[in-house]
Amino acid sequence: MPDISDFCDTSLRGLQSTKTDNNLLSTRSTPGFYGGAIAYAVGPLVGLGFDTATITSTLATVPVAAKFAGKVLVAYPFTFHAFNGIRHLLWDTARGLTLKGVYATGYTVLGLSTVSAVALALI
């Protein structure tokens, strides 16, 4: 019988694994957020056209479907982090620590994260 810490069962499921999903999301989104914040702060000082008016006029030309997809991609890491935090709080109370429970809570986190990210993108 596999143990909960069995590497093959809990870590090599591609994007189905919450550990892999979390690592991919954080390494992909962090440079974009920091780069955008730095460009927004420094851009006007060095003559880059990265200010509120430019960003707004550029985003106004983007198709609605692309805006929706972008919003989902931005919202998903935050919703995933929130629901996975709740999952870890459940683990702190020694609930859901069987292999079946780990998979069930993992799939629940992925499902709730996706549904809530889509809902936030519709706002």
N, C-alpha and C positions, 0 to 999 in steps of 0.2 A: 504494500500500500504506500503511495507516495506521501511524503511528508510535506507540510505547508511550506517549508523552506526549500523544496526541491527546485533547483534552478530551471530545469526544462519545463516544468508545469506552470511556474508563475512568472517567468521572465522572458521567455522566447515566443510569445504569441503575437509579435508585431505590434500593431496599433491597438490590438485587443487588450494588451497588458497595460494596466494603469501606470505601472512604473515607467515603462517605455514611453507611453503617451505623455506623461508628465515631463520626462526628460526632453523629449522632442519639442514639446510646446515651449518650455522655458528657454531652451537654447535657440529656438527660432524667433521667438517674439522679443526677447530682451534687447538684442542689438537694434531692432527696428524702433522700439519705444525710446531707447536712450538716444539713438541717432536722430530721431524726429524731434525730441525735446531739445537737444543741443542745437540742431539746425534752426529751430524756431527761435531759440534764445539768441544765438549768435548771428544768424542770417542777416537781419537788417543792419547790424553793425559793420559787416564786411561786404555789404552790397549784394547779397544773394536775394533773389526774389521769393523768399520763403516767409511771408507774413500772412496775416489773417485774410486780407482781401484776395491775395493770390491763391491761397488754398481754397477759399470759398468759391471763387470763379472757376477754378479747375475742377472741383468736385461737382459743380453744377452741370458740367458737360458729360459726366460719367453716366452710363446707362443705369437704370433702376436695378436691374438684376445684378450688376457688378457692385453697386452700393450695398445691396442686401448681402451678397456673398462676403464682402469686406467686413460688414458689421458682424456677421456670424463668426468669421475668423478672429475678429478682435474680442468678441464676447465670450467665445468658448473657453479660452484659458482661465478666465475669471470664474465662470460658472463651474468649470471642472475643479478648480482649486477650492471653491467654497464647498461643493458636495463631497469632495475627497477629504476635506477637513472634518466634515461631519462623520464620514466613514472612520477616520482615525480616532475620533472621539468615542465612537462605538467600540472600537478595538480597545481603547483605554479602560473601558468597563468590562472587558473580557467577553464581549458579544461578537458573534460572527467570526470566530477564529478557526473554525474547521475549514478544510480545503473547499468544501461546498459553499460555506458561508463567505469565504474570501472571493470566490468567483461570483456568487450572487450579488454581493455588495459592489464588486467591481463593475459588473454589467449594469447594475442600478445607477451607479455614478455616471457611467458613460451615457446611459439613456437620459437621465435627468439633466445632465450637462448639455446634451444636444438639444433637447426640447426647450430648456430655458434659454439657451443661446439664440435659438430661432425666435422665441418669443421676444427677447430683448431686441433682436434685429428688426422686428416688425414695429417697434415703437417709433 
